[in-house]
Amino acid sequence: MYLNKKILLIPLIFCITIGHVLAQQNSSLSWSLALQNSKTGEMVTFSAPVQSRTGEQFQLIIRPNSGCYCYVIAESSGSNDAAVLFAGRLKEGETWYSVTLVLSPPRGSELLYIVISQDEQKNLDQRIAAFNRNAGNSQRRALMNEVFSLRRYTSNFKEAPEKPILMGGAARDTSGRNRGVEYSGSGIYVKTISIEH
């Protein structure tokens, strides 16, 4: 009798474990990101702070491989200024292009926070709505605090390594000119891009 229970228990544990693994796989995201120099059309590597100069222009490109919620917030550390570039849902394969981002004085750091999530981020939506109604200092701080909170939360996850991917142009392009980065393996991401000028 004891042996039979043990035999039944092993398949049950196996089924629960497989179900949990499949649920985690189903809740993972895969999406691509690129930062393009608007004048040259070349993709810019952003694994370290991007070294640039005042007057340069960039465009952010995001392409999800499945439907997701996307939030893009820009912050200028020199002037304590912030802007919501995008907040909404992107469809599978729908490529989003930011407006052209022009680096203007004063010199300093421009930070781009990209939040990609399978689920709607209601707290972030509320902070964005309050910020859009009144872009004062307290609303800006509340918005950025929510972004930082999500970034701390996602830093606890083990994410799959970045891998290069073509974001446009000919498939035979080997120059790296049109290469972006693909991320996969988590249900929510917060990616920070720093541009120094």
N, C-alpha and C positions, 0 to 999 in steps of 0.2 A: 504494500500500500504506500509506504513512504517513497519507494523508488518511482512509482507511477506519478506521484505528485511532483517529484523532482523533474521527471521527463516532461511533464506538461508545463512546468514553470519555465524551463529553458526556451521553448518556442515562444511563450508569451513574452518573456523579456526581449527576445530577438525581434519580435513583431513591434513591440513598443519602441525599441531603439531605432529600427529601420523607419518607423513612422515619424519619429522625432527628426531624424536626419533628412528625410524627404520634406518635412515641413520647413526645416531650415533652408533647404535648397530652393523651395518654392518661394521663400520670402527674401531671396537675395536679388540684388539689382546688378545690372551690367549697363554701363554708360560710358560715353567717350567725351573727352574734353580737349579743347585746343585753345591756345592764345595766339592770335595771328597779328603780325605786324601789318597794319593797314596799307602802308606805302609799298612794301616789298612783296607782300602776299605770303611771306615765309612764316611757318609756325615757330613760336618761341618756346624754348625749354624753360620750364618753371619749377624744376625740382629744387632749385635754390632761388633766392631772391633775384628777380630779373633786373639786371643793371641797364638802365636806360637814361634818357635825358629829357628835359623839359621840351615839349613840342611834339614828341613822338606820339604816334597813334596806334591803338590796338583794338582788336575785336575779339570777344570771347565767343566760342562756339561750343554748344552742348548738344549731344545726340544720344538719347536713351534707347536701349535695345528692347525695352518694355515700357509700358505706361508708368509714369511716376510723377510725383510732385517735385517742383523745382523752385528754389528761391535763390536769387542772386543779389547780394548786398555789397555795395562799394563803400569803403570808408577811407577818408583822407586823414592820415594821422596828424599832418601839419596844421590843418585848419579845423579839426574836430568836426568834419562834415561827413554826412552819410547820404546814400541814395539807394533806393530799392530799384534795381534794374529789371527784375522779373519776379513774379510770385504767382504761381499757378500750376496747372497740370500740363504735362507734355505727353503726347501720344507716342506709341512705339515707332521708332524711326524718324520722328519729327525733329528736324534740326532747328535749333534756336540760335539766332545770331544777336549779340548785343548791339546796342548803338555803338558808334565809334567812340572810344574812350581816348580823349586827348589829355596828355599830361601837362598840366598848367602850373604856374607858380602858386605858392612857394615850393621850393625843393623839399623833398621828403619821401615818405612812403605812401604808396597807394595800395590798399588791401582789398582784394576781392574774396568774398566768402560765398562759396557755392554749396548749398544744402540740397541734396538729392535724397528723396525718401519715397518708400512705397506707400506710406500712409500720410495723410494730410497732417501738417504740424499746426494744430489749432492755436496753441499759445503764440507761435511765431506769426500766424495769420492775424491774431488780435493785436500784437505789437506793431505789425506793419500797418494795419488799419488805423491805429492811434497815431502812428508816425505820419501817415499820409494826411490825416486830418489836421495835425498841428506838428510841424517838424521842429519843435523846440528841443532844448537840451535834455529835458527829462524824458521825452519820448525817444530821442535818439539813444540815450543811455539804456533805457528799458529794452529797446530793439537789439542793441549790440549785446546786452547781457543775456538775452535769450539765445542769440547766435553762439555766444561763448559757452553757454550751458549745454547746448546741443553738441558743440565741438568736444567739450569734456566728456559728455556721455558716449560719443562715438569713439573716443580715443581708447575706451576699454575693449573695443572689439578687435579681433585679429582680422585684418582684411587681406585679400589676395594682392600680390604685388601688381604694380602698374605694368602694362605692356603697351608697346607702341602700336598704333593703328593708323591706317590712312583715313583722313577726314575729307579728302576731296582730291580732285585732279586725276591724272591717269594712274591706273593700278600699277603700271610699270615704273612709276616714279621712285627712284632709289636715292634721290638727293636728300631726303628727309624734309624737303620743303613743305609737304602736305601732311606731315605726321603729327598726330595728336597722341593722347594717352587714353587707354581703356582701363576702367576700374570694374571689379566684380567681386561678389562674395559677401555682401552685407545688405541689410534692409534699409540702412540709412548711412549717408556719408556727409561729412563736412570737409570740404577742400578749401584751403586758403592759398591764394596766390599773392605774393608780395612783389610790387614793382617799385624799385628805388630810382629816384631821379633827382 
